[in-house]
Amino acid sequence: MPEIEVSLPDRIDSEIARLVEQGEFLNREQAVEELLSMGVSAYAPAETTDEPDQNLFTQMTEDQKDPAARGDDGDEYTL
């Protein structure tokens, strides 16, 4: 596993120490590894497919409603 050296602000270092003391992580190494992984995954691109959804066109046309086919109850005008 590659090793890196990172300089952290005091408040981040204290927060990591607090999380370890509270038992959120077994040790500082695990805390740093998991927190970095969570941060990196938050910036990972969402998985997408190159193929457009085959139902995209049919779904859009099905969602549209013909105003003439609407069942109005009475002569009231609606906006």
C-alpha positions in Angstrom: 0.0 0.0 0.0 1.4 3.4 -0.9 2.3 5.7 2.0 1.8 9.5 1.8 2.5 12.3 4.2 -0.2 14.9 4.8 -0.3 18.1 6.7 -3.7 18.7 8.4 -5.0 21.7 10.2 -5.2 21.3 14.0 -9.0 21.2 14.0 -9.1 18.2 11.6 -6.4 16.4 13.5 -8.4 17.0 16.7 -11.6 15.8 15.1 -9.9 12.6 13.9 -8.5 12.0 17.4 -12.0 12.6 18.9 -13.6 10.1 16.6 -10.9 7.5 17.5 -11.4 8.1 21.2 -15.2 7.8 20.9 -14.7 4.4 19.3 -15.9 5.3 15.8 -12.7 3.9 14.5 -10.3 1.3 15.9 -7.2 3.5 15.4 -6.0 6.7 13.7 -4.8 4.8 10.6 -8.2 3.3 10.0 -9.9 6.6 10.6 -7.8 8.4 8.1 -8.1 5.7 5.5 -11.9 5.5 5.8 -12.4 9.2 5.9 -10.3 9.7 2.8 -12.1 6.9 1.0 -15.5 8.5 1.8 -14.2 11.9 0.6 -12.9 10.5 -2.6 -16.1 8.5 -3.3 -18.1 11.7 -2.8 -16.3 13.2 -5.8 -16.4 10.0 -8.0 -18.5 10.5 -11.2 -21.9 8.9 -11.2 -22.1 5.6 -13.1 -23.7 6.2 -16.5 -24.3 4.1 -19.5 -23.4 5.2 -23.0 -26.7 4.0 -24.4 -29.7 6.2 -23.9 -32.7 4.7 -22.3 -34.7 2.9 -24.9 -38.0 3.9 -23.3 -37.1 7.6 -23.2 -39.2 8.6 -26.2 -42.2 6.4 -25.5 -42.2 7.5 -21.8 -42.2 11.1 -22.8 -45.1 10.7 -25.2 -47.1 8.6 -22.7 -46.6 11.3 -20.1 -48.1 14.0 -22.3 -51.9 14.2 -22.2 -54.1 15.4 -25.0 -56.2 18.3 -23.7 -59.1 17.2 -25.8 -59.1 13.8 -24.1 -59.3 15.4 -20.6 -62.4 14.6 -18.7 -63.6 18.0 -17.4 -66.3 18.0 -14.8 -68.4 20.9 -15.7 -68.0 24.2 -17.5 -65.5 25.8 -15.2 -62.4 27.3 -16.6 -59.1 26.1 -15.1 -55.6 27.3 -15.6 
